[in-house]
Amino acid sequence: VQLVESGGGLVQPGGSLRLSCVASGFTFSSAAMSWYRQAPGKQRELVAAISSGGTTNYADSVKSRFTIARDNAKNTVYLQMNSLKPEDTAVYYCQTPWGGLRNYWGQGTQVTVFS
């Protein structure tokens, strides 16, 4: 299982970014996928999740601003982030519990929202 994130960067408050996570090594279309984030000095937290069937869930702090989506033909899960705030600054990780025995993580991509 391999997860490779991209799309992070520097953005001003109110701006947008789209993160991508390309997956390989498992049957992507059958896998639940999630985005987590970890800010300095804080625990890693769930941001958004999407089931194999397309059902989505979001943390309250990002509802109406972030959108998770998947493209099974490209083995890719996306996180569209709009109206970004300084408190969204974190390393963002792609995750899947494929196989049910452990969680798999990508290497992370840094998102920094600054004035």
C-alpha positions in Angstrom: 0.0 0.0 0.0 1.3 3.4 -1.0 -0.3 6.8 -0.5 1.3 9.9 -2.0 -0.1 13.3 -1.2 0.5 16.6 -3.1 -1.0 20.0 -3.4 0.0 21.7 -0.2 1.5 25.1 -0.1 1.3 28.7 1.2 -1.9 30.6 0.9 -3.5 33.7 2.4 -6.6 33.6 4.5 -9.7 33.1 2.4 -7.7 31.3 -0.3 -8.1 27.8 -1.7 -6.0 24.7 -2.2 -6.7 21.3 -3.6 -4.9 18.3 -2.1 -4.5 15.0 -4.0 -3.6 11.6 -2.8 -2.7 8.9 -5.3 -3.1 5.4 -4.0 -1.5 2.1 -5.1 -1.1 -1.4 -4.0 -4.7 -2.2 -3.1 -8.2 -2.1 -4.6 -8.8 1.6 -4.3 -12.5 1.5 -5.3 -13.3 -0.8 -2.4 -11.4 1.3 0.2 -12.6 4.0 2.6 -10.3 7.0 2.4 -9.7 9.9 4.8 -7.8 13.1 5.2 -6.2 13.9 8.6 -4.2 16.8 9.7 -1.7 17.6 12.5 -0.8 21.0 13.6 2.4 21.7 15.7 1.9 20.6 19.3 -1.5 19.1 18.6 -2.8 15.6 18.0 -3.6 14.3 14.6 -7.3 14.8 13.8 -9.8 13.6 11.2 -10.7 16.2 8.7 -12.8 14.4 6.2 -13.7 10.8 5.1 -15.3 9.1 2.2 -16.5 5.6 2.0 -16.1 3.2 -1.0 -19.7 4.1 -1.9 -19.1 7.9 -1.7 -20.6 8.7 1.6 -18.8 11.6 3.2 -18.2 12.9 6.7 -16.5 16.1 7.9 -15.1 17.6 11.1 -17.3 20.4 12.3 -14.5 22.9 11.9 -14.3 22.3 8.1 -17.9 21.7 7.2 -19.1 23.9 4.3 -15.5 24.9 3.5 -13.8 21.6 2.6 -15.0 18.9 0.2 -13.6 15.4 -0.1 -14.0 13.5 -3.4 -12.6 10.4 -5.1 -11.9 9.4 -8.6 -11.7 5.6 -8.7 -10.5 5.6 -12.3 -7.4 7.6 -11.2 -7.0 5.9 -7.8 -7.1 9.4 -6.3 -8.8 11.1 -3.4 -9.0 14.9 -3.3 -9.6 17.5 -0.6 -10.8 20.8 -1.9 -10.2 23.4 0.7 -11.9 26.8 0.4 -12.1 29.8 2.7 -8.9 28.8 4.4 -8.1 30.1 7.9 -4.8 30.4 9.8 -6.1 27.6 12.1 -6.1 25.2 9.1 -2.3 25.3 9.0 -1.1 21.8 9.5 0.5 18.8 7.8 -2.3 17.0 5.9 -2.2 13.2 5.6 -4.1 10.7 3.5 -5.1 7.5 5.2 -6.8 4.2 4.6 -7.7 1.3 6.9 -7.4 -1.1 4.0 -7.5 -4.7 5.1 -8.8 -3.8 8.6 -5.6 -4.7 10.4 -3.8 -1.4 10.4 -4.0 2.2 9.1 -1.8 3.2 6.2 -0.6 6.8 5.9 1.0 9.0 3.3 4.0 11.1 4.0 2.0 14.3 4.4 1.8 17.6 2.7 2.2 21.0 4.5 -0.5 23.6 4.3 0.3 27.0 5.7 -2.3 29.8 5.8 -0.7 33.1 6.7 -1.6 36.8 6.6 
